[in-house]
Amino acid sequence: MREALLIAKREYVERVRSKAFRISTVLIPLAFAAVFGMGAFSGKMATGARNIVVASNDPVLAQCTRTELLRARATTNEARGDQNAPPQQLRVEVKSPIAYGDLAALNNQVESKAIDGYLWLNVQPGQPVPEATYVSRGSADFIGADKMQGAIGDALVREALMNHGVASGQADALLRDVDLKTRQVKNGKAVASDASKGFWGA
């Protein structure tokens, strides 16, 4: 046993004295600092106001999409839970009805940074779902593609409800997310579950 400890000690000392160990000791904390720094910087950049345009040949769908995008942004701000952090602002303008040939002016606005991007919803006759394209200066953008797709889907539902005589307030209530409470059984009773407690316990 003593010989094994001596060998382990010798190996450890040799590793510590190696140049690779010294370099990795410095580089690994710097890499973690860079990752956290980029995350904090991107979060700070995301808190600023963003301007986008919803363009479509269907004015009702364009207005419904604007409503859903603003609703999604408000939900995101509530979910963040940090009362001290400034809310992420989003300004959405509607340009409708317009045709495909009118998009050149919007491209110029994106390039000149007058707007951050535009969502083009092209409704084809006989097609229930429009062709949706989001154009911006970069691939990484303030609005996630999944959230934008969700907003467009909700907008289509909202438009269909309005076409069937459902008032805007009723549509808001129907499209609102359901607050799902989770419970777990303990000693034969359903009690409130604590996912964070189970996670840290694991």
C-alpha positions as CSV (number, residue, x, y, z in Angstrom):
1,M,0.0,0.0,0.0
2,R,2.9,2.4,0.9
3,E,4.5,1.7,-2.4
4,A,1.3,2.5,-4.3
5,L,1.0,5.8,-2.4
6,L,4.6,6.7,-3.2
7,I,4.0,6.0,-6.9
8,A,0.7,8.0,-6.9
9,K,2.5,10.9,-5.2
10,R,5.3,10.8,-7.7
11,E,2.9,10.8,-10.7
12,Y,0.9,13.7,-9.2
13,V,4.0,15.8,-8.7
14,E,5.2,15.1,-12.3
15,R,1.8,16.1,-13.6
16,V,1.7,19.3,-11.6
17,R,5.1,20.3,-12.8
18,S,4.3,19.7,-16.5
19,K,3.8,22.7,-18.8
20,A,0.4,21.4,-20.0
21,F,-1.0,21.4,-16.5
22,R,0.1,25.0,-15.9
23,I,-1.4,26.1,-19.2
24,S,-4.7,24.3,-18.7
25,T,-4.9,25.7,-15.1
26,V,-4.9,29.2,-16.6
27,L,-6.9,28.6,-19.8
28,I,-9.8,26.7,-18.3
29,P,-10.9,29.5,-15.9
30,L,-10.4,32.0,-18.7
31,A,-12.6,29.9,-21.1
32,F,-15.4,29.8,-18.5
33,A,-15.1,33.5,-17.9
34,A,-15.4,34.1,-21.6
35,V,-18.5,31.9,-21.9
36,F,-20.3,33.6,-19.0
37,G,-19.2,37.0,-20.2
38,M,-20.7,36.4,-23.7
39,G,-23.9,35.2,-22.1
40,A,-24.2,38.3,-20.0
41,F,-23.4,40.5,-22.9
42,S,-26.0,38.9,-25.2
43,G,-28.5,39.2,-22.4
44,K,-27.8,42.9,-22.0
45,M,-28.1,43.4,-25.8
46,A,-31.4,41.6,-25.8
47,T,-33.0,44.0,-23.3
48,G,-32.9,46.9,-25.8
49,A,-35.9,47.8,-27.9
50,R,-36.3,46.0,-31.3
51,N,-38.3,47.2,-34.3
52,I,-39.8,44.7,-36.7
53,V,-42.4,45.0,-39.4
54,V,-45.2,42.4,-40.2
55,A,-45.9,42.6,-43.9
56,S,-48.6,40.7,-45.6
57,N,-51.2,40.7,-48.4
58,D,-53.8,39.8,-45.7
59,P,-54.4,42.8,-43.3
60,V,-56.3,40.7,-40.8
61,L,-53.6,38.1,-40.5
62,A,-50.9,40.8,-40.2
63,Q,-52.8,42.5,-37.3
64,C,-53.4,39.2,-35.5
65,T,-49.7,38.3,-35.9
66,R,-48.7,41.6,-34.4
67,T,-51.0,41.0,-31.4
68,E,-49.5,37.5,-30.9
69,L,-45.9,38.7,-31.2
70,L,-46.5,41.4,-28.5
71,R,-48.3,38.8,-26.3
72,A,-45.4,36.4,-26.6
73,R,-42.9,39.1,-25.7
74,A,-45.0,40.1,-22.6
75,T,-45.2,36.4,-21.5
76,T,-41.4,36.1,-21.9
77,N,-40.9,39.2,-19.7
78,E,-43.1,37.8,-17.0
79,A,-41.4,34.4,-17.1
80,R,-38.0,36.0,-16.6
81,G,-38.9,36.7,-13.0
82,D,-36.1,39.3,-12.4
83,Q,-37.9,42.4,-11.2
84,N,-34.7,44.5,-11.4
85,A,-34.0,43.6,-15.0
86,P,-35.4,46.0,-17.7
87,P,-38.2,44.4,-19.8
88,Q,-37.3,43.3,-23.3
89,Q,-39.1,45.8,-25.5
90,L,-40.5,45.0,-29.0
91,R,-42.1,47.4,-31.4
92,V,-44.1,45.8,-34.2
93,E,-45.4,47.8,-37.2
94,V,-47.9,46.4,-39.7
95,K,-47.6,47.1,-43.4
96,S,-50.5,45.5,-45.2
97,P,-51.8,44.9,-47.7
98,I,-48.6,44.9,-49.8
99,A,-47.3,42.8,-52.6
100,Y,-44.1,40.8,-53.0
101,G,-42.7,43.6,-55.2
102,D,-42.9,46.1,-52.3
103,L,-40.4,44.1,-50.2
104,A,-37.4,45.9,-51.7
105,A,-38.2,48.9,-49.6
106,L,-38.2,46.8,-46.5
107,N,-34.9,45.2,-47.5
108,N,-33.4,48.7,-47.7
109,Q,-34.7,49.5,-44.2
110,V,-33.2,46.4,-42.8
111,E,-29.9,47.1,-44.4
112,S,-29.8,50.7,-43.2
113,K,-30.8,49.6,-39.7
114,A,-34.0,51.5,-39.7
115,I,-35.7,48.3,-38.7
116,D,-34.2,45.1,-37.2
117,G,-36.2,42.8,-39.5
118,Y,-39.5,42.0,-41.1
119,L,-41.9,39.1,-41.3
120,W,-43.4,38.5,-44.7
121,L,-46.7,36.5,-44.7
122,N,-47.8,35.6,-48.2
123,V,-51.3,34.2,-48.3
124,Q,-51.9,32.1,-51.4
125,P,-55.5,31.5,-52.6
126,G,-56.8,28.1,-51.4
127,Q,-53.9,27.6,-49.0
128,P,-54.8,27.6,-45.3
129,V,-51.3,28.4,-44.1
130,P,-49.3,31.3,-45.5
131,E,-45.7,31.3,-46.7
132,A,-43.8,32.9,-43.8
133,T,-40.3,34.4,-44.2
134,Y,-38.4,36.4,-41.6
135,V,-35.7,38.7,-43.0
136,S,-33.0,40.3,-40.8
137,R,-29.4,41.4,-40.8
138,G,-28.1,38.2,-39.2
139,S,-29.0,34.6,-38.6
140,A,-29.1,35.0,-34.8
141,D,-31.9,37.3,-34.0
142,F,-33.8,38.9,-31.1
143,I,-36.9,36.8,-31.7
144,G,-36.5,33.0,-31.7
145,A,-37.8,31.1,-34.7
146,D,-39.9,28.8,-32.5
147,K,-41.6,31.8,-30.8
148,M,-42.3,33.4,-34.1
149,Q,-43.7,30.2,-35.5
150,G,-45.9,29.9,-32.4
151,A,-47.1,33.5,-32.8
152,I,-48.0,32.9,-36.5
153,G,-49.9,29.7,-35.6
154,D,-51.8,31.6,-32.8
155,A,-52.5,34.4,-35.3
156,L,-54.1,32.0,-37.7
157,V,-56.3,30.6,-35.0
158,R,-57.2,34.1,-33.8
159,E,-58.1,35.1,-37.4
160,A,-60.3,32.0,-37.8
161,L,-62.1,32.7,-34.5
162,M,-62.7,36.3,-35.5
163,N,-64.1,35.2,-38.9
164,H,-66.6,33.0,-37.0
165,G,-67.8,35.9,-34.9
166,V,-65.6,35.5,-31.8
167,A,-64.8,38.8,-30.1
168,S,-61.2,39.8,-29.6
169,G,-61.5,39.5,-25.8
170,Q,-62.8,36.0,-26.1
171,A,-60.1,35.1,-28.5
172,D,-57.5,36.3,-26.0
173,A,-59.0,34.1,-23.3
174,L,-59.1,31.0,-25.6
175,L,-55.4,31.5,-26.7
176,R,-54.1,32.2,-23.2
177,D,-51.8,29.5,-21.8
178,V,-53.3,27.3,-19.2
179,D,-51.6,27.4,-15.7
180,L,-50.8,23.8,-15.1
181,K,-50.2,22.8,-11.5
182,T,-48.2,19.6,-10.7
183,R,-48.7,17.4,-7.6
184,Q,-47.2,14.2,-6.4
185,V,-48.6,11.4,-4.2
186,K,-47.0,11.0,-0.8
187,N,-48.5,8.8,1.9
188,G,-51.7,8.4,0.0
189,K,-52.2,12.2,-0.5
190,A,-51.7,14.5,-3.4
191,V,-49.3,17.2,-2.3
192,A,-47.6,20.0,-4.2
193,S,-44.5,18.8,-6.0
194,D,-41.1,20.5,-5.8
195,A,-39.2,19.8,-9.0
196,S,-36.2,21.9,-7.9
197,K,-35.9,19.9,-4.6
198,G,-36.0,16.6,-6.5
199,F,-33.4,17.9,-8.9
200,W,-31.0,19.0,-6.2
201,G,-31.6,15.8,-4.3
202,A,-30.7,13.8,-7.4
